[in-house]
Amino acid sequence: MKYNHKLRVAANTKLNDSYFLLTLVPEHNEARLSLPEIKPGQFVQVLTDAQGAFLRRPISVCDVDYERQELLLLVQKAGKGTHALALLQVSDSLDLLYPLGQGFTLNDQPDGEYRPLLVGGGVGTAPMLYLARCIREMGIVPDVLLGARSADLIVMQDRFSRFANLHCTTEDGSLGVKGFVTNHPTLREADFSHIYVCGPKAMMVAVASLARQRNVPCEVSLENTMACGIGACLCCVENTKEGNLCVCTEGPVFNTDRLQWFEQK
């Protein structure tokens, strides 16, 4: 079920020159004083007051803490809308349409058989934190592999370490293994039952290709350009084996078996 709520800014934390973390809580005057059920991999549509920004901005749910009633959004400064969000102050209100889309599939296999690897690159790091939390709450400690150009762009390491075994790669070698996530021995050598990925398409295709070679189920969260977020405008369609599907309603999470990535020439 979708909701249109105004949430209050509890914190707006600058992580580096590119990213900031919004902590949102329900407004005291909202009819519903608690956050709705949100699945890892779902997203929100945020209304900004930036001049010329008429459309809502899609942002992945980064984390949900139901005990503290906090919703976290990792935002990358890119255009007018996200720069306006970066200026939000504590106690400001933010209009959200949420939760939207289809999230990741959590497996119900016994502990010894469910060995998930979560791979995030750039702002694609965002949905992996809440996914890691949900898997940890199942009694399983997942492995998380994060990649970025340099150490300063690997964000929320402390938060990930609460829920997962954290591994990092940087292109310049300033943190973790030098190179891309596909260079990390954790991905190359470890035996995982499921792989979840979000990040630049080239990275997702590379990881999905490795998963395919090993016959490991792989789910990816696509970052196609969105406008409406509810399947009306058709600007986010992805070519799949089932035809063109709206990423905002049928995704953003897809099993790579449904995509045409490896059939295209």
Phi and psi in degrees as GROMACS dihedral restraints (atoms count N, CA, C in turn):
[ dihedral_restraints ]
;  ai    aj    ak    al  type     phi  dphi    fc
    3     4     5     6     1   -94.1    20    10
    4     5     6     7     1   147.8    20    10
    6     7     8     9     1  -130.0    20    10
    7     8     9    10     1   148.7    20    10
    9    10    11    12     1  -114.7    20    10
   10    11    12    13     1    99.7    20    10
   12    13    14    15     1  -120.2    20    10
   13    14    15    16     1   153.1    20    10
   15    16    17    18     1   -99.1    20    10
   16    17    18    19     1   120.8    20    10
   18    19    20    21     1  -106.5    20    10
   19    20    21    22     1   153.6    20    10
   21    22    23    24     1   -99.5    20    10
   22    23    24    25     1   140.1    20    10
   24    25    26    27     1   -76.2    20    10
   25    26    27    28     1   115.8    20    10
   27    28    29    30     1   -92.6    20    10
   28    29    30    31     1   -26.3    20    10
   30    31    32    33     1  -161.8    20    10
   31    32    33    34     1   147.4    20    10
   33    34    35    36     1  -133.3    20    10
   34    35    36    37     1    98.9    20    10
   36    37    38    39     1  -104.7    20    10
   37    38    39    40     1   120.0    20    10
   39    40    41    42     1   -76.0    20    10
   40    41    42    43     1   123.9    20    10
   42    43    44    45     1   -95.0    20    10
   43    44    45    46     1   -36.2    20    10
   45    46    47    48     1  -166.1    20    10
   46    47    48    49     1  -167.9    20    10
   48    49    50    51     1   -68.5    20    10
   49    50    51    52     1   -17.8    20    10
   51    52    53    54     1  -104.2    20    10
   52    53    54    55     1   -32.3    20    10
   54    55    56    57     1  -122.4    20    10
   55    56    57    58     1   147.3    20    10
   57    58    59    60     1  -140.4    20    10
   58    59    60    61     1   157.5    20    10
   60    61    62    63     1  -117.3    20    10
   61    62    63    64     1   118.0    20    10
   63    64    65    66     1   -94.3    20    10
   64    65    66    67     1   128.9    20    10
   66    67    68    69     1  -108.5    20    10
   67    68    69    70     1   118.6    20    10
   69    70    71    72     1  -116.8    20    10
   70    71    72    73     1   144.4    20    10
   72    73    74    75     1  -133.3    20    10
   73    74    75    76     1   156.1    20    10
   75    76    77    78     1   -61.5    20    10
   76    77    78    79     1   143.2    20    10
   78    79    80    81     1   -67.8    20    10
   79    80    81    82     1   144.7    20    10
   81    82    83    84     1   -65.9    20    10
   82    83    84    85     1   -25.4    20    10
   84    85    86    87     1   -94.5    20    10
   85    86    87    88     1     7.0    20    10
   87    88    89    90     1   -72.3    20    10
   88    89    90    91     1   145.7    20    10
   90    91    92    93     1   -62.6    20    10
   91    92    93    94     1   -37.5    20    10
   93    94    95    96     1  -101.4    20    10
   94    95    96    97     1   116.1    20    10
   96    97    98    99     1   -93.2    20    10
   97    98    99   100     1     9.6    20    10
   99   100   101   102     1  -132.6    20    10
  100   101   102   103     1   153.7    20    10
  102   103   104   105     1   -70.1    20    10
  103   104   105   106     1   144.2    20    10
  105   106   107   108     1   -74.4    20    10
  106   107   108   109     1   171.6    20    10
  108   109   110   111     1   -66.1    20    10
  109   110   111   112     1   126.0    20    10
  111   112   113   114     1  -126.7    20    10
  112   113   114   115     1   132.4    20    10
  114   115   116   117     1   -97.8    20    10
  115   116   117   118     1   146.0    20    10
  117   118   119   120     1   -60.5    20    10
  118   119   120   121     1   133.3    20    10
  120   121   122   123     1   102.6    20    10
  121   122   123   124     1   -14.9    20    10
  123   124   125   126     1   -77.2    20    10
  124   125   126   127     1   169.8    20    10
  126   127   128   129     1  -138.4    20    10
  127   128   129   130     1   172.2    20    10
  129   130   131   132     1  -120.9    20    10
  130   131   132   133     1   157.5    20    10
  132   133   134   135     1  -111.7    20    10
  133   134   135   136     1   118.7    20    10
  135   136   137   138     1  -104.8    20    10
  136   137   138   139     1   132.9    20    10
  138   139   140   141     1   -93.2    20    10
  139   140   141   142     1   123.3    20    10
  141   142   143   144     1  -110.2    20    10
  142   143   144   145     1   161.1    20    10
  144   145   146   147     1  -104.3    20    10
  145   146   147   148     1    20.3    20    10
  147   148   149   150     1   -66.4    20    10
  148   149   150   151     1   139.1    20    10
  150   151   152   153     1   -62.4    20    10
  151   152   153   154     1   125.9    20    10
  153   154   155   156     1    86.4    20    10
  154   155   156   157     1    -4.4    20    10
  156   157   158   159     1   -96.6    20    10
  157   158   159   160     1    86.7    20    10
  159   160   161   162     1   -83.5    20    10
  160   161   162   163     1   -27.5    20    10
  162   163   164   165     1   -95.0    20    10
  163   164   165   166     1   152.0    20    10
  165   166   167   168     1   -66.4    20    10
  166   167   168   169     1   157.0    20    10
  168   169   170   171     1  -106.2    20    10
  169   170   171   172     1   126.4    20    10
  171   172   173   174     1   -79.0    20    10
  172   173   174   175     1   130.9    20    10
  174   175   176   177     1  -138.2    20    10
  175   176   177   178     1   131.3    20    10
  177   178   179   180     1   -65.5    20    10
  178   179   180   181     1   144.0    20    10
  180   181   182   183     1   -71.2    20    10
  181   182   183   184     1   121.1    20    10
  183   184   185   186     1   -86.5    20    10
  184   185   186   187     1   -42.3    20    10
  186   187   188   189     1  -162.3    20    10
  187   188   189   190     1   155.4    20    10
  189   190   191   192     1  -134.9    20    10
  190   191   192   193     1   123.8    20    10
  192   193   194   195     1  -114.2    20    10
  193   194   195   196     1   100.1    20    10
  195   196   197   198     1   -71.3    20    10
  196   197   198   199     1   -29.5    20    10
  198   199   200   201     1   -64.7    20    10
  199   200   201   202     1   -40.9    20    10
  201   202   203   204     1   -92.9    20    10
  202   203   204   205     1    -5.2    20    10
  204   205   206   207     1    55.3    20    10
  205   206   207   208     1    51.8    20    10
  207   208   209   210     1  -121.9    20    10
  208   209   210   211     1   134.9    20    10
  210   211   212   213     1  -114.7    20    10
  211   212   213   214     1   125.4    20    10
  213   214   215   216     1  -108.2    20    10
  214   215   216   217     1   136.5    20    10
  216   217   218   219     1  -125.4    20    10
  217   218   219   220     1   122.6    20    10
  219   220   221   222     1   -90.6    20    10
  220   221   222   223     1   122.5    20    10
  222   223   224   225     1  -122.1    20    10
  223   224   225   226     1   133.9    20    10
  225   226   227   228     1  -100.9    20    10
  226   227   228   229     1   127.5    20    10
  228   229   230   231     1   -70.1    20    10
  229   230   231   232     1   120.6    20    10
  231   232   233   234     1  -134.3    20    10
  232   233   234   235     1   -57.3    20    10
  234   235   236   237     1  -125.8    20    10
  235   236   237   238     1  -163.3    20    10
  237   238   239   240     1   -59.8    20    10
  238   239   240   241     1   -42.2    20    10
  240   241   242   243     1   -63.0    20    10
  241   242   243   244     1   -48.9    20    10
  243   244   245   246     1   -71.9    20    10
  244   245   246   247     1   -31.0    20    10
  246   247   248   249     1   -66.9    20    10
  247   248   249   250     1   -34.1    20    10
  249   250   251   252     1   -66.3    20    10
  250   251   252   253     1   -39.1    20    10
  252   253   254   255     1   -64.0    20    10
  253   254   255   256     1   -33.9    20    10
  255   256   257   258     1   -65.0    20    10
  256   257   258   259     1   -20.6    20    10
  258   259   260   261     1   -92.5    20    10
  259   260   261   262     1    -2.1    20    10
  261   262   263   264     1   -60.5    20    10
  262   263   264   265     1   141.5    20    10
  264   265   266   267     1  -107.5    20    10
  265   266   267   268     1   159.5    20    10
  267   268   269   270     1   -56.5    20    10
  268   269   270   271     1   135.0    20    10
  270   271   272   273     1    85.0    20    10
  271   272   273   274     1    -7.0    20    10
  273   274   275   276     1   -65.4    20    10
  274   275   276   277     1   156.0    20    10
  276   277   278   279     1  -103.3    20    10
  277   278   279   280     1   149.0    20    10
  279   280   281   282     1  -133.9    20    10
  280   281   282   283     1   128.5    20    10
  282   283   284   285     1   -88.1    20    10
  283   284   285   286     1   119.4    20    10
  285   286   287   288     1  -120.2    20    10
  286   287   288   289     1   141.2    20    10
  288   289   290   291     1  -109.5    20    10
  289   290   291   292     1   120.1    20    10
  291   292   293   294     1  -168.3    20    10
  292   293   294   295     1   168.1    20    10
  294   295   296   297     1   -79.1    20    10
  295   296   297   298     1   147.6    20    10
  297   298   299   300     1  -121.6    20    10
  298   299   300   301     1   153.0    20    10
  300   301   302   303     1    82.7    20    10
  301   302   303   304     1   179.7    20    10
  303   304   305   306     1  -103.7    20    10
  304   305   306   307     1   133.4    20    10
  306   307   308   309     1   -95.5    20    10
  307   308   309   310     1  -170.1    20    10
  309   310   311   312     1   -72.4    20    10
  310   311   312   313     1   153.8    20    10
  312   313   314   315     1   -93.7    20    10
  313   314   315   316     1   119.0    20    10
  315   316   317   318     1   -92.3    20    10
  316   317   318   319     1   134.9    20    10
  318   319   320   321     1   -89.6    20    10
  319   320   321   322     1   145.3    20    10
  321   322   323   324     1  -105.7    20    10
  322   323   324   325     1    22.9    20    10
  324   325   326   327     1   -69.9    20    10
  325   326   327   328     1   158.5    20    10
  327   328   329   330     1   -58.7    20    10
  328   329   330   331     1   158.1    20    10
  330   331   332   333     1   -48.3    20    10
  331   332   333   334     1   -47.0    20    10
  333   334   335   336     1   -67.3    20    10
  334   335   336   337     1   -18.1    20    10
  336   337   338   339     1  -101.9    20    10
  337   338   339   340     1   -17.5    20    10
  339   340   341   342     1  -103.6    20    10
  340   341   342   343     1   102.1    20    10
  342   343   344   345     1  -122.4    20    10
  343   344   345   346     1    88.5    20    10
  345   346   347   348     1   -86.4    20    10
  346   347   348   349     1   144.3    20    10
  348   349   350   351     1  -117.8    20    10
  349   350   351   352     1   129.4    20    10
  351   352   353   354     1  -110.9    20    10
  352   353   354   355     1   125.0    20    10
  354   355   356   357     1  -120.4    20    10
  355   356   357   358     1   123.8    20    10
  357   358   359   360     1  -130.2    20    10
  358   359   360   361     1   140.0    20    10
  360   361   362   363     1  -131.6    20    10
  361   362   363   364     1   133.1    20    10
  363   364   365   366     1    61.1    20    10
  364   365   366   367     1  -137.7    20    10
  366   367   368   369     1   -69.3    20    10
  367   368   369   370     1   -12.6    20    10
  369   370   371   372     1   -66.1    20    10
  370   371   372   373     1    -6.5    20    10
  372   373   374   375     1   -62.1    20    10
  373   374   375   376     1   -31.6    20    10
  375   376   377   378     1   -52.1    20    10
  376   377   378   379     1   -58.5    20    10
  378   379   380   381     1   -69.2    20    10
  379   380   381   382     1   -14.3    20    10
  381   382   383   384     1   -71.6    20    10
  382   383   384   385     1   -26.5    20    10
  384   385   386   387     1   -67.5    20    10
  385   386   387   388     1   -48.8    20    10
  387   388   389   390     1   -67.1    20    10
  388   389   390   391     1   -35.3    20    10
  390   391   392   393     1   -63.1    20    10
  391   392   393   394     1   -42.2    20    10
  393   394   395   396     1   -62.1    20    10
  394   395   396   397     1   -41.8    20    10
  396   397   398   399     1   -60.0    20    10
  397   398   399   400     1   -48.1    20    10
  399   400   401   402     1   -63.8    20    10
  400   401   402   403     1   -38.6    20    10
  402   403   404   405     1   -68.3    20    10
  403   404   405   406     1   -40.3    20    10
  405   406   407   408     1   -63.1    20    10
  406   407   408   409     1   -35.2    20    10
  408   409   410   411     1   -69.3    20    10
  409   410   411   412     1   -14.7    20    10
  411   412   413   414     1   -83.6    20    10
  412   413   414   415     1    -2.4    20    10
  414   415   416   417     1    91.0    20    10
  415   416   417   418     1    12.8    20    10
  417   418   419   420     1  -118.2    20    10
  418   419   420   421     1   133.9    20    10
  420   421   422   423     1   -96.4    20    10
  421   422   423   424     1   108.6    20    10
  423   424   425   426     1   -79.6    20    10
  424   425   426   427     1   164.6    20    10
  426   427   428   429     1   -98.2    20    10
  427   428   429   430     1   136.4    20    10
  429   430   431   432     1  -122.2    20    10
  430   431   432   433     1   129.8    20    10
  432   433   434   435     1  -119.2    20    10
  433   434   435   436     1   117.1    20    10
  435   436   437   438     1  -112.0    20    10
  436   437   438   439     1   141.5    20    10
  438   439   440   441     1  -131.0    20    10
  439   440   441   442     1   145.7    20    10
  441   442   443   444     1  -159.4    20    10
  442   443   444   445     1   174.1    20    10
  444   445   446   447     1   -68.5    20    10
  445   446   447   448     1   -38.8    20    10
  447   448   449   450     1  -149.2    20    10
  448   449   450   451     1   169.1    20    10
  450   451   452   453     1   -59.5    20    10
  451   452   453   454     1   -36.7    20    10
  453   454   455   456     1   -67.1    20    10
  454   455   456   457     1   -15.9    20    10
  456   457   458   459     1   -96.6    20    10
  457   458   459   460     1    -0.3    20    10
  459   460   461   462     1   -88.6    20    10
  460   461   462   463     1   108.1    20    10
  462   463   464   465     1  -110.2    20    10
  463   464   465   466     1   159.0    20    10
  465   466   467   468     1    62.9    20    10
  466   467   468   469     1    32.9    20    10
  468   469   470   471     1   -59.4    20    10
  469   470   471   472     1   -40.4    20    10
  471   472   473   474     1   -63.8    20    10
  472   473   474   475     1   -38.8    20    10
  474   475   476   477     1   -68.3    20    10
  475   476   477   478     1   -43.8    20    10
  477   478   479   480     1   -62.0    20    10
  478   479   480   481     1   -37.7    20    10
  480   481   482   483     1   -66.1    20    10
  481   482   483   484     1   -18.4    20    10
  483   484   485   486     1   -70.0    20    10
  484   485   486   487     1   -27.5    20    10
  486   487   488   489     1  -117.0    20    10
  487   488   489   490     1   -13.8    20    10
  489   490   491   492     1  -148.3    20    10
  490   491   492   493     1   165.2    20    10
  492   493   494   495     1   -83.3    20    10
  493   494   495   496     1   115.2    20    10
  495   496   497   498     1   -98.5    20    10
  496   497   498   499     1   132.8    20    10
  498   499   500   501     1  -128.2    20    10
  499   500   501   502     1   146.7    20    10
  501   502   503   504     1  -134.6    20    10
  502   503   504   505     1   150.3    20    10
  504   505   506   507     1  -132.2    20    10
  505   506   507   508     1   145.5    20    10
  507   508   509   510     1  -134.5    20    10
  508   509   510   511     1   143.9    20    10
  510   511   512   513     1   -65.6    20    10
  511   512   513   514     1   -30.4    20    10
  513   514   515   516     1   -95.7    20    10
  514   515   516   517     1     0.7    20    10
  516   517   518   519     1    77.4    20    10
  517   518   519   520     1    12.7    20    10
  519   520   521   522     1   -76.4    20    10
  520   521   522   523     1   -13.8    20    10
  522   523   524   525     1  -152.2    20    10
  523   524   525   526     1   131.8    20    10
  525   526   527   528     1    68.3    20    10
  526   527   528   529     1  -150.0    20    10
  528   529   530   531     1   -78.2    20    10
  529   530   531   532     1   135.7    20    10
  531   532   533   534     1   -76.0    20    10
  532   533   534   535     1   134.9    20    10
  534   535   536   537     1   121.8    20    10
  535   536   537   538     1  -157.4    20    10
  537   538   539   540     1   -93.6    20    10
  538   539   540   541     1   169.7    20    10
  540   541   542   543     1   -59.4    20    10
  541   542   543   544     1   -30.2    20    10
  543   544   545   546     1   -70.3    20    10
  544   545   546   547     1   -11.0    20    10
  546   547   548   549     1   -86.5    20    10
  547   548   549   550     1   -13.6    20    10
  549   550   551   552     1   -74.2    20    10
  550   551   552   553     1   133.8    20    10
  552   553   554   555     1   -61.6    20    10
  553   554   555   556     1   -26.2    20    10
  555   556   557   558     1   -59.1    20    10
  556   557   558   559     1   -42.4    20    10
  558   559   560   561     1   -76.7    20    10
  559   560   561   562     1   -34.8    20    10
  561   562   563   564     1   -78.0    20    10
  562   563   564   565     1   -34.0    20    10
  564   565   566   567     1  -114.0    20    10
  565   566   567   568     1   -30.3    20    10
  567   568   569   570     1   -73.9    20    10
  568   569   570   571     1   157.3    20    10
  570   571   572   573     1  -105.4    20    10
  571   572   573   574     1   103.6    20    10
  573   574   575   576     1  -109.5    20    10
  574   575   576   577     1   150.1    20    10
  576   577   578   579     1   -90.0    20    10
  577   578   579   580     1   -26.4    20    10
  579   580   581   582     1  -145.8    20    10
  580   581   582   583     1   144.9    20    10
  582   583   584   585     1  -128.0    20    10
  583   584   585   586     1   132.4    20    10
  585   586   587   588     1  -120.3    20    10
  586   587   588   589     1   134.9    20    10
  588   589   590   591     1  -137.4    20    10
  589   590   591   592     1   142.9    20    10
  591   592   593   594     1  -150.1    20    10
  592   593   594   595     1   133.8    20    10
  594   595   596   597     1   160.6    20    10
  595   596   597   598     1  -161.5    20    10
  597   598   599   600     1   -56.8    20    10
  598   599   600   601     1   145.4    20    10
  600   601   602   603     1   -58.3    20    10
  601   602   603   604     1   -40.7    20    10
  603   604   605   606     1   -59.0    20    10
  604   605   606   607     1   -39.6    20    10
  606   607   608   609     1   -66.7    20    10
  607   608   609   610     1   -44.4    20    10
  609   610   611   612     1   -63.7    20    10
  610   611   612   613     1   -41.1    20    10
  612   613   614   615     1   -64.0    20    10
  613   614   615   616     1   -41.1    20    10
  615   616   617   618     1   -64.4    20    10
  616   617   618   619     1   -44.6    20    10
  618   619   620   621     1   -67.8    20    10
  619   620   621   622     1   -42.2    20    10
  621   622   623   624     1   -62.2    20    10
  622   623   624   625     1   -34.3    20    10
  624   625   626   627     1   -65.2    20    10
  625   626   627   628     1   -42.3    20    10
  627   628   629   630     1   -63.7    20    10
  628   629   630   631     1   -42.3    20    10
  630   631   632   633     1   -62.1    20    10
  631   632   633   634     1   -40.1    20    10
  633   634   635   636     1   -64.0    20    10
  634   635   636   637     1   -40.9    20    10
  636   637   638   639     1   -61.5    20    10
  637   638   639   640     1   -31.1    20    10
  639   640   641   642     1   -97.7    20    10
  640   641   642   643     1     1.9    20    10
  642   643   644   645     1    60.3    20    10
  643   644   645   646     1    39.9    20    10
  645   646   647   648     1  -102.9    20    10
  646   647   648   649     1   127.6    20    10
  648   649   650   651     1   -56.8    20    10
  649   650   651   652     1   135.1    20    10
  651   652   653   654     1  -134.6    20    10
  652   653   654   655     1   128.9    20    10
  654   655   656   657     1  -115.8    20    10
  655   656   657   658     1   137.9    20    10
  657   658   659   660     1  -123.5    20    10
  658   659   660   661     1   146.7    20    10
  660   661   662   663     1  -104.1    20    10
  661   662   663   664     1   110.3    20    10
  663   664   665   666     1   -77.8    20    10
  664   665   666   667     1   150.2    20    10
  666   667   668   669     1  -118.6    20    10
  667   668   669   670     1    37.5    20    10
  669   670   671   672     1   -59.2    20    10
  670   671   672   673     1   148.3    20    10
  672   673   674   675     1   -59.7    20    10
  673   674   675   676     1   130.3    20    10
  675   676   677   678     1  -121.4    20    10
  676   677   678   679     1   153.7    20    10
  678   679   680   681     1  -122.6    20    10
  679   680   681   682     1   -68.1    20    10
  681   682   683   684     1   -80.0    20    10
  682   683   684   685     1   -37.1    20    10
  684   685   686   687     1    81.7    20    10
  685   686   687   688     1     2.2    20    10
  687   688   689   690     1  -130.0    20    10
  688   689   690   691     1    14.3    20    10
  690   691   692   693     1    84.8    20    10
  691   692   693   694     1    13.1    20    10
  693   694   695   696     1   -92.0    20    10
  694   695   696   697     1   -36.3    20    10
  696   697   698   699     1   -89.8    20    10
  697   698   699   700     1   -18.7    20    10
  699   700   701   702     1    64.8    20    10
  700   701   702   703     1    19.2    20    10
  702   703   704   705     1   -84.4    20    10
  703   704   705   706     1    -9.1    20    10
  705   706   707   708     1  -108.5    20    10
  706   707   708   709     1    18.0    20    10
  708   709   710   711     1   -62.9    20    10
  709   710   711   712     1   145.6    20    10
  711   712   713   714     1  -122.6    20    10
  712   713   714   715     1   136.9    20    10
  714   715   716   717     1   -76.1    20    10
  715   716   717   718     1   116.8    20    10
  717   718   719   720     1  -124.5    20    10
  718   719   720   721     1   175.6    20    10
  720   721   722   723     1   -68.6    20    10
  721   722   723   724     1   -12.9    20    10
  723   724   725   726     1  -100.8    20    10
  724   725   726   727     1     9.8    20    10
  726   727   728   729     1   102.1    20    10
  727   728   729   730     1  -169.7    20    10
  729   730   731   732     1   -77.5    20    10
  730   731   732   733     1   123.6    20    10
  732   733   734   735     1  -121.5    20    10
  733   734   735   736     1   145.6    20    10
  735   736   737   738     1   -74.4    20    10
  736   737   738   739     1   123.4    20    10
  738   739   740   741     1   -65.7    20    10
  739   740   741   742     1   -31.7    20    10
  741   742   743   744     1   -70.9    20    10
  742   743   744   745     1   -25.9    20    10
  744   745   746   747     1  -109.8    20    10
  745   746   747   748     1   -41.6    20    10
  747   748   749   750     1   -85.2    20    10
  748   749   750   751     1   -18.7    20    10
  750   751   752   753     1  -120.9    20    10
  751   752   753   754     1  -149.0    20    10
  753   754   755   756     1   -75.5    20    10
  754   755   756   757     1    -9.0    20    10
  756   757   758   759     1   -90.4    20    10
  757   758   759   760     1   129.3    20    10
  759   760   761   762     1  -132.7    20    10
  760   761   762   763     1   141.9    20    10
  762   763   764   765     1   -70.1    20    10
  763   764   765   766     1   135.0    20    10
  765   766   767   768     1   -64.9    20    10
  766   767   768   769     1   -16.7    20    10
  768   769   770   771     1   -63.7    20    10
  769   770   771   772     1   -22.0    20    10
  771   772   773   774     1   -86.2    20    10
  772   773   774   775     1   -14.5    20    10
  774   775   776   777     1   -92.5    20    10
  775   776   777   778     1   164.8    20    10
  777   778   779   780     1   -99.1    20    10
  778   779   780   781     1    18.8    20    10
  780   781   782   783     1   -58.1    20    10
  781   782   783   784     1   -39.6    20    10
  783   784   785   786     1  -100.2    20    10
  784   785   786   787     1    -2.1    20    10
  786   787   788   789     1   -96.7    20    10
  787   788   789   790     1   -20.7    20    10
  789   790   791   792     1   -72.1    20    10
  790   791   792   793     1   148.2    20    10
